[in-house]
Amino acid sequence: MAKIKFKFENPSIPEKIVENVEKGISVLEVTEDNDIHLNHNCGEVCACSTCHIYVEKGDEFLAEITDREEDFIDRATNPTIESRLGCQCIILDENADLEVTIPDQSSIIGHEH
């Protein structure tokens, strides 16, 4: 089963490793199932940028980025080459090993789980 190491821009939040992640679900779903705060507003349909994350390691284990996702990433705060939307990061490999950084959520207005 896949493993995701979550890091946080907010230095007061410690890293969290989630193991036994099933393939076929999104990184956003993993955050919801494991009490990791990641805002999201659109209901996981790639219609906003509130679930913006940075995939530091393991992008090859995720569904490819689409033009639509790229358009919404451009609207996110501080996008980089590692930027993705958590709702669109579907885990494709049961042996995936990912590292994800969650931007500081304090200035993002969005739905919390």
C-alpha positions as CSV (number, residue, x, y, z in Angstrom):
1,M,0.0,0.0,0.0
2,A,1.1,3.6,-0.7
3,K,2.7,5.9,1.8
4,I,2.5,9.7,2.0
5,K,4.7,11.9,4.2
6,F,2.9,15.2,4.8
7,K,5.0,18.3,5.6
8,F,3.6,21.7,6.5
9,E,4.7,25.3,5.7
10,N,3.3,26.2,9.1
11,P,6.2,25.3,11.4
12,S,4.0,24.6,14.4
13,I,2.5,21.5,12.7
14,P,4.6,18.4,12.8
15,E,5.1,16.1,9.9
16,K,2.7,13.2,9.5
17,I,3.2,9.9,7.7
18,V,0.2,8.1,6.5
19,E,0.7,4.5,5.5
20,N,-1.6,1.8,4.0
21,V,-3.1,4.3,1.5
22,E,-5.1,2.6,-1.2
23,K,-4.6,3.4,-4.8
24,G,-7.4,5.1,-6.6
25,I,-8.0,7.8,-4.1
26,S,-6.9,11.4,-4.0
27,V,-4.4,13.1,-1.7
28,L,-7.3,15.3,-0.6
29,E,-9.2,12.2,0.4
30,V,-6.2,11.0,2.4
31,T,-6.1,14.3,4.3
32,E,-9.8,14.1,5.1
33,D,-9.5,10.5,6.4
34,N,-6.5,11.3,8.6
35,D,-7.4,14.6,10.2
36,I,-5.0,16.6,8.1
37,H,-6.2,20.2,7.5
38,L,-6.4,21.0,3.8
39,N,-9.0,23.5,2.7
40,H,-11.3,22.7,-0.2
41,N,-14.3,24.5,-1.6
42,C,-15.5,22.9,-4.9
43,G,-16.3,19.4,-3.8
44,E,-13.2,17.8,-5.4
45,V,-14.2,18.7,-9.0
46,C,-11.2,20.9,-10.0
47,A,-13.1,24.1,-9.9
48,C,-11.0,26.1,-7.4
49,S,-7.5,26.2,-6.0
50,T,-8.1,25.9,-2.3
51,C,-6.6,22.3,-2.1
52,H,-3.3,23.5,-3.5
53,I,-0.4,21.4,-2.4
54,Y,3.3,20.9,-3.4
55,V,4.3,17.4,-4.5
56,E,7.9,17.2,-3.4
57,K,8.4,13.5,-4.2
58,G,6.5,10.8,-6.1
59,D,4.7,12.8,-8.8
60,E,5.2,9.8,-11.1
61,F,2.8,7.8,-9.0
62,L,-0.1,10.3,-9.6
63,A,-2.5,11.0,-12.4
64,E,-1.1,13.4,-14.9
65,I,-1.8,17.0,-14.5
66,T,-4.5,18.3,-16.9
67,D,-4.8,21.7,-18.6
68,R,-7.8,22.5,-16.4
69,E,-5.8,21.7,-13.2
70,E,-3.0,23.9,-14.5
71,D,-5.4,26.8,-15.0
72,F,-6.6,26.6,-11.4
73,I,-3.1,26.2,-10.1
74,D,-2.2,29.5,-11.7
75,R,-4.8,31.1,-9.4
76,A,-3.3,29.5,-6.2
77,T,-1.1,31.4,-3.7
78,N,2.6,30.9,-4.5
79,P,2.4,28.2,-7.2
80,T,5.6,26.5,-8.2
81,I,6.6,23.7,-10.6
82,E,5.7,21.2,-7.8
83,S,2.2,22.6,-7.4
84,R,-0.8,20.3,-7.8
85,L,-4.4,20.3,-6.5
86,G,-5.0,17.7,-3.9
87,C,-8.3,16.7,-5.4
88,Q,-6.7,15.8,-8.7
89,C,-3.7,13.9,-7.3
90,I,-5.2,10.4,-7.7
91,I,-2.8,7.7,-6.5
92,L,-2.2,5.2,-9.3
93,D,0.3,2.8,-7.8
94,E,-0.2,0.7,-4.6
95,N,3.5,1.1,-3.9
96,A,3.6,4.9,-4.2
97,D,5.9,6.8,-1.9
98,L,5.0,10.4,-1.8
99,E,6.1,13.6,0.0
100,V,3.6,16.4,0.0
101,T,3.9,19.9,1.5
102,I,0.7,21.6,2.5
103,P,0.8,25.4,2.3
104,D,0.0,27.5,5.3
105,Q,-3.8,27.3,5.5
106,S,-4.3,30.3,7.8
107,S,-4.9,32.7,4.9
108,I,-7.0,30.4,2.8
109,I,-10.8,30.6,3.2
110,G,-12.2,27.2,2.6
111,H,-14.1,24.2,3.8
112,E,-12.4,22.2,6.6
113,H,-13.2,18.6,7.2
